[in-house]
Amino acid sequence: MGEKIIWTNGCFDVLHRGHIELFKYAKSLGGKLYVGIDSDKKVKLDKGDSRPINNAKDRKFTLESIKYIEEVIIFNTTEDLEEVISLIQPDIMVIGSDWKGKTVVGEQHAKKLIFFDRIGDYSTTNILKNK
């Protein structure tokens, strides 16, 4: 019996403590943590022309340097995300609690979905507002 596969995904453009707490928690569930990140094109489409601040290559490099993360996968579309999750078949998906009550892409491919509550006021949006 192998290790559990844990999955989370997001933009992870400007890393902050809330992101690290998410990765730490997900890893604590006992397995290999895989992180999906939006491509630059998808971030721009979802967040506007001023984003991303950091390009996908740099975000991937930074995330892969975090000890909790096993691998980082870049996806371009919601369909790509669905396909990656389908292939990985995670035991657990950890998603921000702001997604409660919304459609979580790929959740049907995971054995369990866990919502992670935001830590304090940490958010990329808040960081960018205060710069």
N, C-alpha and C positions, 0 to 999 in steps of 0.2 A: 504494500500500500504506500503510494507516494505522498509527498507533501501536498497540502491544500493549495489550490490556485486562487489567489485573491486578485480582484480587478477593481480599478477605479479609473476615471477619466475626467478630463477637463481641459481648459486652456492653459493654466499654470504659467501665465505670461510674466507676472511680477511675483516671484515667490515671497511668501511671508510665513509667519509662525503658524497660522491656521492651516496652511498646506502641509507643513512639516508634521503638525499634530495629526492630521488626517493620515499621512503616510505611516507614521509611527503606530497609530491605532490599527490601521489595516494590517500591517506586518505582524502586530501582536496577536492577530487571530490565528497565527500558526501556519504560515505557508510562504509561497513565493508571490511577491507583489508585482503585478504587471500594471503599467500605467499607460493609458491612451491619451494622446494629446492632439488637439485640433491643429490642422495645417494652418499656415499663414493665411491662405485664401479663405478658409472656413472662419477663422477668427475675425478677419476683416468683414466678412459677410454677416456674422452674428453680432459683432461688437462695434462696427463702424470703421471708417477709413483711418482713424488715428491709432488703431490697434492692428497687430500686436506691437508691443514695445520691443520685445525680444523675438527674434525670428525662431522658427521651429527647430532649426539645427542647433542653435544655442540653448533653447529650452530643453531639448532632448539631452544634450551634453550635461547641462546642469542637473537635471533630474537623475540621470544615470550615475552621477557622483554622490547621490544620497544613499546612505547605507541601507535604508529600508527597501529600496527598489531593485527588483531583479532585472526588469527590462522595460523600455519605453517604446511605444509604437505610435507612429504618426498616422492619422487618418484624415481624409479629405472631405468626406461627406457622411451624413447620417447612415447611409447604406453601407459605406465602408466600415463604419463603427460597428454596425450590426453584424457584418460578416466576420470581423475580427473576434468579437465576443462569441459568436457562434463557433468559430474554430477553437478558441481557447477553452470554452465550456467551464467557466470559473465555478469553484465551489461557493464562493462568496463575492458579491459585488458590494462595494462600499461607495455610497453616493451621498453628496451633501443633502442635508435635511430640507434645503430650499426646494428640492425636487419631490417632496412628499405630496401626494395627490396629483402628480403630473405623470405623463408617460416617460418611463425610463427606458431608453433605447437598449435593447438586448437583455432586459431583465428575465425574459422567458428562457434564456440560455444558462442562467445561473441557478444553482440549487437554493441559494439564499440571498436576499437583498437586505442590506443594513443601511440605515440612514445615519449619517454622522452630523451631529449638531455643530454649528459654527462656534468657533472659539472666540469669545469676545467680539470686538468690532473689526477684526482683521478681514480685509477684503482688498483686492486689487483696485477696485473702483474707489474706495476710500483713500488708498495710498495715492492714486493719481489725482484725486481732487485736492489733496493737501500738498502737492509738490510745488 
